């Protein structure tokens, strides 16, 4: 009987969350795919691992027996992966930098210059990642460091350095009534309370707390947002706003990616500023990773001065 590490990861996540929905979000997979994989594992083992009904999930006796061993095997495999990555990094000088959109703001050249001053042989490799992964490749190990928006899901898994604090704007279709209201406001802003009844564009559900942040749930006093559409890129956001599917919050530095042609961006009063950060996995102490984080801290400190 061959059981894959993925099966044990899926089993452990469900066992710890006691919820297929939360486990699927944590693993960045769909709930049907997770349920199918658990059923296949149960078939291989010849026993049920969970007792399920519409409201609860509980470990069976077999599941309870398997859980400590699954955790131990996964821990051993993580140690093995770390050893492999260390051996790989010793033989190369690539640093994979994940990003969901171009960070702009002059950050890439500034960080590159600082990194090369410390490690002249390094080759930074940029990697574009879909908005469904708010960690920009850190969660699955496909990126060494990444430009991310805070807050990150499972934030205690990462270390980060904030490189930009920026006000949040709202992207509106040209001609929207709130655009005219902003034009007569002394500060050129709209109040967030004026947006509460608007349909909003949302990140994919896998984005977790970051989706909530860009919907500004903390400023709604418990009122649920109206979701006009789900978007996974700057281009999708632009098209959805332009076609009237909804409005979207965005950082001031990202406004040029969305606010063009038939879309404008207006400052919003009553919500907190956004934070762009460079992040890495918390226990990643490889020299190139630490050097990039150090460069990010320098750039962030200079921007805040």
N, C-alpha and C positions, 0 to 999 in steps of 0.2 A: 504494500500500500504506500503510495507516494502522496504526501500532503505538502502543498506548496506554502512557502512563507506568507504569501498573500492571504491564503485561507486562514492562517493563524492570526494575522493582523486583523482581518475582518472579524473573526470570532472574538478576539480580545476586545476590539472596539465595541461590539454589541454587548459583550459581557460587562464592560465597564460603564457604558451608558445606559444599559437596560432599555434601549430604544433604538429601533432600526432607523428611524428618521434622524435622530441626532448622530448616530454612528455614521450614517451615509454622508451627512454634512461634514463631519470631522475627517472623513476619508476622501472627500471630493469625488464621490461616486453616486450614481443614482440609487434610490432605495430598491427598485426592482432588481437591479444588478447585484446589490448586496444580498438581498433575500435569496436570490438564485444560487449565489456562491455558498451561502450557509447551508442551503438544502443539499447541495452537492457534497459538502463536507460531511454532513450528517449521513448521507448515503454511503460515503466511503467508510465511515466509522461504524455504520450499522446501528446507530443510536441517535435519538434526538438530543440536542444540546440545549434547546430553549423550550419553555412552555409559553405559548403565545395565545393571546386573545386580542380583541380589538383595542383594549386599553392598557394591557400590561405585558411585559416580557420578563420572564424569570428563568434563571439557570436551572436545568435539571441536575440530578445527582451526577450524571456523566459529564455535564458541562462544568460543574464545580470541580470534578476530578481533573479535567483537562486544563483549566485556566492557569494554575500556577506553573505547569510545565510549558504551556504555550508562551507565557510571559518570559520564562527562563530561556527558551529557544530563541525568541525574538531578541532578547538582550544579547545573547551570544552572537546572533547574526549581525546586530548593529555594531558590535565590537569588531567582527570580521570585516564588515563594510568599511569601518573607519580605518582599519589596517590597510585594506586595499586602496582606499582613497589616498592615504598617506604615501603608500608606495608609488601610486600613480603620479601624485603631485611632485614627488622627488625627481621624477623623470621628465617633467614638463613644466612650463612656465605660463600656462594659460590661466586666465581668471575669467570665469563665465559670469557676466553681469546681466541679471534678469530685469525686465521692465515691462510694464503693461502698456505704457505710451512713452514716447521720448520725453525724458525729464526736462529738456530745454534749460532755460535759465543760466546757460553757460556752465552747467554742472559737470557734464562729461569731460570737456577739455580741462577744467580746473582740477578735477580729481585725477585724471590721467597724468597730468604734469606732476602732481605730487607723488603719485604711485611710482612713476618712472624714475623720479629722483631718488627713491629708496631701492627700487628693483628695476634696473635698466633693462633686464632681459625679459620682463613680463610681457605677455601679449593679451591685452584685454579683449574679450570676445563678447559682443552684445547679443542678447537673446530676447526676442519678443514673446510675451506670454499673454494669453487671453485673460480678460477681466474676471473670469470664473475662478481664477486662482489668485487671491489677493496677496499671496506670499511671493508671487512672480518667480516661481520655480524653487524657492527655498524648501517648501514642505516635502517635495519629492526628491530633492537633492540634485535637480537638473541645473540649478544656478548656485554659484558659490556665494555671491552677494547679490543684492537686488535693491532697486528703487521701489519703495512701497509707500502707500498711504496708511497712516495710523487712524484707527486702531487695527492691529493685526489679529486675526483669529488665533487662539492659543498663543497669546503674546509672550507668555513666559518661556516659550521654546526659542525665542530669538533675542539677539542683542541688536541695538540700533543707534544711529546718530541722526538727529534731525538736521536737515540741510536747508529747509525753507518753511517759514510760517507765512501763510497767505490767507487773506479774506476769501470767503466763499461768495461766489456770484451765482445768479440764476440765469440760465440760457432760456430765452423767450423767442417765439417767432416774431419777426418784424411786424409791427402793427398791433401787437397784443396790448390790451388796455392798460396793463401795468407798466408798459414801457412809457406811455404818456404820463402816467402818474409819477414815475421816476424823474421824468424830464422837468417836472414842476417842483420836485422835492429840493430843499436847500442843499442837501448832500448828494443829490442824484441817486438816492437809494429807494428801495421798496422795503416795507416791513415784512418779516417772515409771516406774520399773522395774515397778511393779505394773500399769501400763497397757499394757505391751508386747504382751500377747496379746489385747488388746481390738481389735475392728474400729473403724477410725477413719473419720470423715467427711473427705473431701478436697475441696479447691478444684478447679475444672476444670484439666485438664492445661496449658492455655494460660497459667496463672498462674506456671508455671516455678518459680524458686527460692522464691517465696512459698508455693506449694503445699508444697514440701519443708519450709519453715520451720514451717508450721502442723501438719505431721505430725511435727515435731521429729526429723528424720532425723539431726541432729547428735548426738542423745542416745541413739541406738539401737545404737551399737556395730556398725553394719553390718547389723543385722537389718531385713529388709524389713517395712514396715507392712502390716497387713491392711486393705484398703479396703472399708468397708461400703457406702458410697454416695458420690456426688459431689454437692456442694451449691453453689449460686450465689447464695444470699441468706440473711439472718438468719432469715427465716421458714422457708425450706427446712431450715435447720440445726435449728431448734426442732422441726419436725415429724419429722425423721429421728431425732433423739435420743429424742424422746418415744415413737416407735414401735419403738425398740430396734434400729435399723439400725446404730448405732455411737455412739461418743463423739466429742467434738470439743474441741480446744483453742481458747481465745478469750481476748482481752485482758480484764483486769478491768473496764475502762470499758465494754466491750460486753456484759458479762454480763446486764444487764437486757433486752437485745434477745432473748436466748435462754432465760435461766433464769427461767421462769414456768410456771404450771400444773403439769405433770408433769415438769418439768426443773429440776435444781439445778446450781449451779456450785461447784466445790471447788478450792481452791488446790493447785498441784502443786509438789512439791519435786524439784529436780534438773534444771530447764531454765531457760534464760535468759529475762529479761523481754522483752516486746514493745516496739517503737518505732513510734509514730505520727508521721508527718511531713507537712509541707506541701512539695510539690515543684513544680518547673517545668522546662521544657526548659533544658538547660545554657547554651545561647547566647542565650536569650531575655532581652534587656535592656530590654524595654519598661517605662516608668516604673511602670505599675500592677502589673505582675508583680513588679518589684523591691520595690515598696512592700509588697505582700502578704507576700513572703518576709521582709522586714525586720520586719513586724509579728509574723510567726510566730516569728522568732528572739527577739523581746522576750518573747512569751508563753511560749516554751519556757524561756528563762532564768529568768523569774519562777517558773515551776512547779518548776524544779530547785533554786531557792534555798532 
